[in-house]
Amino acid sequence: MKRYFLLLAASAALLVTSCSPFQVRTDYAETAHFTDYKTYQFRVDDLKINDLDKDRVLNEVAKSLQSKGLSASQTPDLIVNLKASHKKIEDIRDDRPYGMWGWGGSYGWGWGMNRTWTTEYNRGSLVIDIVDAKTNKLVWQGIGSGINVDSPKSKQKQIPAIVTEMMANYPPVKK
C-alpha cells in the first residue's frame, strides 16, 4: 500500500512540475561551498524594468533567499545580480480546412478556404546570477522565461511563480 501511495505522490509531483508555463534552467559551480554563504546583497544595475515589477522581483528573490537561511548585508558573501529582458514573439497559426465547394477538399477541384491568424505578444525573461563576493566568480545562475509582460495581472502572478521555480534549485543538490 505504501508503495502505491509513493508512486501516486511521485506521479502527481511530476505532473505538477511538467505543467509549468515557464522554461527554467539553472547551473552552478561544482567547486562552490554553498553552506559557507550566509549573507547577500542585490545588484540591480541590469534590472531594466518598471519599478512595480522591480519590487516584485526583489521581494520574491529576497523571500526565497531568506527562507533558505540567508540574510541581507552591506558586507555580503554573495552578490545577487538580477537582469530582465523581453522580446516580441509572433505566433502564426495556419488553418487549412477542407474546401467549401468542389471535390477533394482544399486540395482538389473547386473553391477552398485558408485562414491564417497572427498573434504578437511580448515574452519576458529573468536571470538571477549569484556571485561569490570574495572571488567575484559566478557560483549559481537561474534563467527563466515565459512571463507574459503585456498583462499586468499575469505579471503579478507569474513573477512570484517563476522566481519560486528558479530558486527551488538553490542551493543545488550535488550528486
Secondary structure, DSSP 4 states (H G I P E B T S, - for coil): -HHHHHHHHHHHHHHHHHT-SSEEEEEE-TT--GGG--EEEEE-TT--S-HHHHHHHHHHHHHHHHHTT-EE-SS-SEEEEEEEEEEEEEEEEEE-PPPSSSSSGGGSSS----EEEEEEEEEEEEEEEEEETTTTEEEEEEEEEEEETT-HHHHHHHHHHHHHHHHTT-S----
